[in-house]
Every structure is written in C-alpha cells, then in structure tokens.
C-alpha cells in the first residue's frame, strides 16, 4: 500500500482496488481490518475516478466542438 496522498498510477490504483475488493468479498476478516480495507478502497476509487476525469478532459480538449461534462452542467442550469 502507498501512503495517503502519494502519487500512484491509474493502473496501480486499479489493481490495488481490485485486490481490496477481493479481500472484502472473501470475508472472514476482523471488523477493523475490513473497515481499513473499505477506507483504502474508497481512496483508490477516488484516485481512479480522478485519473479518468482528467483523461476525459484531455481528450475533450483535443477535439474541437466536443461537449464536456462542464458544458452539460451549464445547459441544465
């Protein structure tokens, strides 16, 4: 596991998240261990989402006229 706030690649975060999910699904862990794994999974999921959001923005910036999530939110308001 990496320290909180340490840079981690998307692939490393995804792989660690999959491992966390496998451990939680297998069960049989003490409550405190399960809670720690759950919290780490939440951190990893947020990191993965951040990577994906950034990639989506980079791709949208490369395509003129592409609609981004920010544009869609502006239309709703």
JOWO-V664081 format. One record per helix or strand of 3 or more residues. SS is the DSSP state (h for helix, s for strand). FROM is the first residue (numbers start at 0). LEN is the number of residues. If there is no record, write none. Layout:
SS:FROM:LEN, SS:FROM:LEN
//
This chain:
h:9:17, h:30:32, h:68:8
//
